[in-house]
């Protein structure tokens, strides 16, 4: 038939024009493990240069971010958030002044007891007890065991209880300072011809030092600089001493 003849001719023509063709298909790739060089194999100069470059980049980013944050905070600080800011500031200043006045009154408050009157009453009561007692009036242990001692000698050897210190002391200096890297509240008192230095930890008396007034005057000088005395104080063997 006619169409069979045409198909046959096409097939013959294709066979004549046929030629060889290589396989151009790319084969499948397989991932191979990459070899990582050890740090020892990489030159040290190269590693240091890379680290320095990265550090500079990081520092630049941090500086830029810090500058932006500072500008934002500075702009926000100019904004007035409260309308009664000045009134609150004056109120806080008044409260602070009142607290300081209250602290000053409490700190300078003196005892309301009359020591001389208490001592006088004590001696008078002892006289009444001595007159009314059948046996000699004794406070504390008896110093002599001699039973044949007279009443006069017995009364002479008794121990009197004197709980109230009659010596008047004068406060010269008080301040909180550091002694041997420890903070103490230091007070300096004058009592007769001596000066007493007391070191407190809170409200507890921890250390006491007694010096003569002449030694105190030589330290503080005519200007009465008690800061010099405070600097000379130190602790040694758990005792308060003056550093020479």
LUMLUM-625114 format. One record per residue (C-alpha): z, y negated, x negated; residue in one letter. Coordinates in nm, 3 decimals, decimal comma. Example, Ala and Ser with C-alpha at 12.3 -4.5 7.8 and 13.67 -1.06 7.14 Angstrom:
// residues 2
<<0,780 0,450 -1,230> 'A'>;
<<0,714 0,106 -1,367> 'S'>;
This chain:
// residues 244
<<0,000 0,000 0,000> 'X'>;
<<-0,040 -0,362 -0,101> 'X'>;
<<0,333 -0,451 -0,143> 'X'>;
<<0,394 -0,136 -0,348> 'X'>;
<<0,116 -0,239 -0,583> 'X'>;
<<0,266 -0,586 -0,625> 'X'>;
<<0,610 -0,444 -0,702> 'X'>;
<<0,459 -0,207 -0,953> 'X'>;
<<0,276 -0,492 -1,129> 'X'>;
<<0,599 -0,696 -1,148> 'X'>;
<<0,783 -0,404 -1,299> 'X'>;
<<0,509 -0,356 -1,558> 'X'>;
<<0,515 -0,727 -1,642> 'X'>;
<<0,896 -0,721 -1,691> 'X'>;
<<0,871 -0,420 -1,917> 'X'>;
<<0,618 -0,600 -2,133> 'X'>;
<<0,835 -0,912 -2,164> 'X'>;
<<1,155 -0,716 -2,240> 'X'>;
<<1,330 -0,784 -2,575> 'X'>;
<<1,669 -0,703 -2,728> 'X'>;
<<1,976 -0,927 -2,655> 'X'>;
<<2,313 -0,910 -2,838> 'X'>;
<<2,646 -0,889 -2,650> 'X'>;
<<2,773 -1,245 -2,628> 'X'>;
<<3,089 -1,169 -2,428> 'X'>;
<<3,411 -1,289 -2,599> 'X'>;
<<3,659 -1,008 -2,648> 'X'>;
<<4,012 -1,039 -2,510> 'X'>;
<<4,260 -1,224 -2,732> 'X'>;
<<4,599 -1,074 -2,815> 'X'>;
<<4,892 -1,304 -2,901> 'X'>;
<<5,019 -1,228 -3,246> 'X'>;
<<5,370 -1,325 -3,361> 'X'>;
<<5,362 -1,656 -3,549> 'X'>;
<<5,527 -1,656 -3,886> 'X'>;
<<5,800 -1,922 -3,925> 'X'>;
<<5,856 -2,051 -4,271> 'X'>;
<<6,212 -2,048 -4,390> 'X'>;
<<6,382 -2,374 -4,473> 'X'>;
<<6,396 -2,274 -4,834> 'X'>;
<<6,017 -2,244 -4,843> 'X'>;
<<5,967 -2,594 -4,697> 'X'>;
<<5,994 -2,868 -4,962> 'X'>;
<<6,322 -3,059 -4,936> 'X'>;
<<6,153 -3,399 -4,973> 'X'>;
<<5,932 -3,326 -4,674> 'X'>;
<<6,228 -3,216 -4,460> 'X'>;
<<6,429 -3,527 -4,552> 'X'>;
<<6,138 -3,758 -4,477> 'X'>;
<<6,083 -3,599 -4,135> 'X'>;
<<6,454 -3,622 -4,053> 'X'>;
<<6,465 -3,986 -4,160> 'X'>;
<<6,167 -4,075 -3,943> 'X'>;
<<6,321 -3,903 -3,640> 'X'>;
<<6,654 -4,078 -3,703> 'X'>;
<<6,485 -4,417 -3,715> 'X'>;
<<6,304 -4,347 -3,388> 'X'>;
<<6,628 -4,237 -3,221> 'X'>;
<<6,817 -4,541 -3,355> 'X'>;
<<6,547 -4,772 -3,224> 'X'>;
<<6,568 -4,620 -2,876> 'X'>;
<<6,949 -4,643 -2,873> 'X'>;
<<6,943 -5,007 -2,988> 'X'>;
<<6,688 -5,099 -2,724> 'X'>;
<<6,890 -4,934 -2,448> 'X'>;
<<7,216 -5,096 -2,565> 'X'>;
<<7,056 -5,441 -2,570> 'X'>;
<<6,924 -5,395 -2,218> 'X'>;
<<7,267 -5,283 -2,093> 'X'>;
<<7,435 -5,583 -2,261> 'X'>;
<<7,195 -5,824 -2,095> 'X'>;
<<7,259 -5,665 -1,756> 'X'>;
<<7,638 -5,681 -1,798> 'X'>;
<<7,616 -6,042 -1,917> 'X'>;
<<7,413 -6,140 -1,614> 'X'>;
<<7,652 -5,963 -1,379> 'X'>;
<<7,957 -6,136 -1,533> 'X'>;
<<7,821 -6,473 -1,426> 'X'>;
<<7,831 -6,369 -1,063> 'X'>;
<<8,144 -6,482 -0,877> 'X'>;
<<8,278 -6,178 -0,695> 'X'>;
<<8,590 -6,338 -0,544> 'X'>;
<<8,636 -6,676 -0,380> 'X'>;
<<9,013 -6,690 -0,443> 'X'>;
<<8,998 -6,606 -0,814> 'X'>;
<<9,164 -6,933 -0,917> 'X'>;
<<9,442 -6,890 -0,660> 'X'>;
<<9,516 -6,538 -0,780> 'X'>;
<<9,523 -6,656 -1,142> 'X'>;
<<9,778 -6,927 -1,059> 'X'>;
<<9,986 -6,673 -0,865> 'X'>;
<<9,989 -6,433 -1,161> 'X'>;
<<10,092 -6,714 -1,398> 'X'>;
<<10,380 -6,807 -1,165> 'X'>;
<<10,495 -6,444 -1,143> 'X'>;
<<10,485 -6,414 -1,523> 'X'>;
<<10,692 -6,732 -1,566> 'X'>;
<<10,950 -6,612 -1,310> 'X'>;
<<10,979 -6,273 -1,482> 'X'>;
<<11,031 -6,442 -1,818> 'X'>;
<<11,307 -6,666 -1,679> 'X'>;
<<11,476 -6,364 -1,520> 'X'>;
<<11,458 -6,170 -1,849> 'X'>;
<<11,603 -6,467 -2,039> 'X'>;
<<11,896 -6,500 -1,799> 'X'>;
<<11,973 -6,129 -1,817> 'X'>;
<<11,944 -6,120 -2,195> 'X'>;
<<12,169 -6,422 -2,252> 'X'>;
<<12,430 -6,315 -2,001> 'X'>;
<<12,780 -6,294 -2,150> 'X'>;
<<13,080 -6,090 -2,050> 'X'>;
<<13,297 -6,230 -1,771> 'X'>;
<<13,613 -6,065 -1,910> 'X'>;
<<13,871 -6,267 -2,101> 'X'>;
<<13,963 -6,055 -2,402> 'X'>;
<<14,271 -6,260 -2,491> 'X'>;
<<14,411 -6,230 -2,139> 'X'>;
<<14,350 -5,854 -2,134> 'X'>;
<<14,530 -5,816 -2,467> 'X'>;
<<14,821 -6,025 -2,342> 'X'>;
<<14,851 -5,816 -2,026> 'X'>;
<<14,840 -5,499 -2,234> 'X'>;
<<15,127 -5,609 -2,456> 'X'>;
<<15,332 -5,719 -2,157> 'X'>;
<<15,282 -5,383 -1,983> 'X'>;
<<15,388 -5,201 -2,300> 'X'>;
<<15,709 -5,404 -2,308> 'X'>;
<<15,784 -5,314 -1,945> 'X'>;
<<15,720 -4,944 -2,014> 'X'>;
<<15,943 -4,950 -2,323> 'X'>;
<<16,232 -5,103 -2,127> 'X'>;
<<16,202 -4,864 -1,835> 'X'>;
<<16,149 -4,538 -2,032> 'X'>;
<<16,448 -4,322 -2,120> 'X'>;
<<16,279 -4,200 -2,436> 'X'>;
<<16,075 -4,402 -2,689> 'X'>;
<<15,731 -4,502 -2,562> 'X'>;
<<15,465 -4,326 -2,776> 'X'>;
<<15,084 -4,327 -2,760> 'X'>;
<<14,915 -4,065 -2,976> 'X'>;
<<15,068 -3,803 -3,208> 'X'>;
<<15,401 -3,860 -3,380> 'X'>;
<<15,355 -3,925 -3,751> 'X'>;
<<15,702 -3,800 -3,849> 'X'>;
<<15,859 -3,467 -3,754> 'X'>;
<<16,212 -3,580 -3,847> 'X'>;
<<16,427 -3,533 -3,536> 'X'>;
<<16,715 -3,734 -3,682> 'X'>;
<<16,511 -4,052 -3,714> 'X'>;
<<16,650 -4,348 -3,526> 'X'>;
<<16,484 -4,508 -3,228> 'X'>;
<<16,390 -4,812 -3,431> 'X'>;
<<16,212 -4,606 -3,698> 'X'>;
<<16,046 -4,393 -3,432> 'X'>;
<<15,901 -4,694 -3,258> 'X'>;
<<15,779 -4,828 -3,590> 'X'>;
<<15,573 -4,515 -3,659> 'X'>;
<<15,401 -4,484 -3,323> 'X'>;
<<15,023 -4,537 -3,283> 'X'>;
<<14,916 -4,812 -3,045> 'X'>;
<<14,595 -4,776 -2,847> 'X'>;
<<14,372 -5,084 -2,873> 'X'>;
<<14,050 -5,018 -2,682> 'X'>;
<<13,942 -5,382 -2,676> 'X'>;
<<13,806 -5,539 -2,991> 'X'>;
<<13,959 -5,883 -3,020> 'X'>;
<<13,730 -6,004 -3,297> 'X'>;
<<13,479 -6,255 -3,169> 'X'>;
<<13,126 -6,208 -3,295> 'X'>;
<<12,837 -6,455 -3,301> 'X'>;
<<12,476 -6,352 -3,250> 'X'>;
<<12,253 -6,494 -3,525> 'X'>;
<<11,919 -6,317 -3,480> 'X'>;
<<11,746 -6,068 -3,252> 'X'>;
<<11,394 -5,930 -3,264> 'X'>;
<<11,191 -5,611 -3,236> 'X'>;
<<11,050 -5,504 -3,572> 'X'>;
<<10,935 -5,209 -3,780> 'X'>;
<<11,171 -5,037 -4,025> 'X'>;
<<11,024 -4,755 -4,234> 'X'>;
<<10,729 -4,717 -3,993> 'X'>;
<<10,959 -4,700 -3,688> 'X'>;
<<11,015 -4,965 -3,423> 'X'>;
<<11,372 -5,086 -3,363> 'X'>;
<<11,538 -5,371 -3,178> 'X'>;
<<11,738 -5,550 -3,451> 'X'>;
<<12,037 -5,778 -3,393> 'X'>;
<<12,233 -5,967 -3,661> 'X'>;
<<12,592 -6,069 -3,583> 'X'>;
<<12,840 -6,282 -3,770> 'X'>;
<<13,197 -6,154 -3,764> 'X'>;
<<13,449 -6,340 -3,983> 'X'>;
<<13,320 -6,333 -4,342> 'X'>;
<<13,072 -6,050 -4,289> 'X'>;
<<12,736 -6,001 -4,122> 'X'>;
<<12,658 -5,690 -3,918> 'X'>;
<<12,304 -5,562 -3,867> 'X'>;
<<12,251 -5,334 -3,566> 'X'>;
<<11,932 -5,132 -3,510> 'X'>;
<<11,876 -5,009 -3,153> 'X'>;
<<11,634 -4,749 -3,021> 'X'>;
<<11,600 -4,864 -2,663> 'X'>;
<<11,960 -4,925 -2,551> 'X'>;
<<12,117 -4,683 -2,799> 'X'>;
<<12,271 -4,810 -3,123> 'X'>;
<<12,127 -4,593 -3,402> 'X'>;
<<12,204 -4,766 -3,736> 'X'>;
<<12,458 -5,024 -3,854> 'X'>;
<<12,472 -5,215 -4,183> 'X'>;
<<12,750 -5,445 -4,305> 'X'>;
<<12,683 -5,716 -4,566> 'X'>;
<<12,864 -6,028 -4,677> 'X'>;
<<12,767 -6,372 -4,549> 'X'>;
<<12,690 -6,488 -4,903> 'X'>;
<<12,442 -6,204 -4,946> 'X'>;
<<12,286 -6,289 -4,610> 'X'>;
<<12,250 -6,658 -4,704> 'X'>;
<<12,089 -6,567 -5,037> 'X'>;
<<11,827 -6,359 -4,851> 'X'>;
<<11,736 -6,595 -4,567> 'X'>;
<<11,769 -6,916 -4,774> 'X'>;
<<11,817 -7,267 -4,639> 'X'>;
<<11,528 -7,225 -4,394> 'X'>;
<<11,715 -6,933 -4,230> 'X'>;
<<11,410 -6,710 -4,239> 'X'>;
<<11,545 -6,388 -4,088> 'X'>;
<<11,198 -6,231 -4,117> 'X'>;
<<11,271 -6,182 -4,489> 'X'>;
<<11,582 -5,985 -4,399> 'X'>;
<<11,383 -5,773 -4,152> 'X'>;
<<11,123 -5,692 -4,419> 'X'>;
<<11,393 -5,579 -4,667> 'X'>;
<<11,548 -5,327 -4,426> 'X'>;
<<11,456 -4,962 -4,472> 'X'>;
<<11,585 -4,613 -4,395> 'X'>;
<<11,701 -4,382 -4,671> 'X'>;
<<11,883 -4,050 -4,617> 'X'>;
<<11,916 -4,141 -4,248> 'X'>;
<<12,102 -4,464 -4,336> 'X'>;
<<12,008 -4,829 -4,297> 'X'>;
<<11,996 -5,007 -4,636> 'X'>;
<<11,852 -5,319 -4,798> 'X'>;
<<11,556 -5,268 -5,027> 'X'>;
<<11,630 -5,426 -5,363> 'X'>;
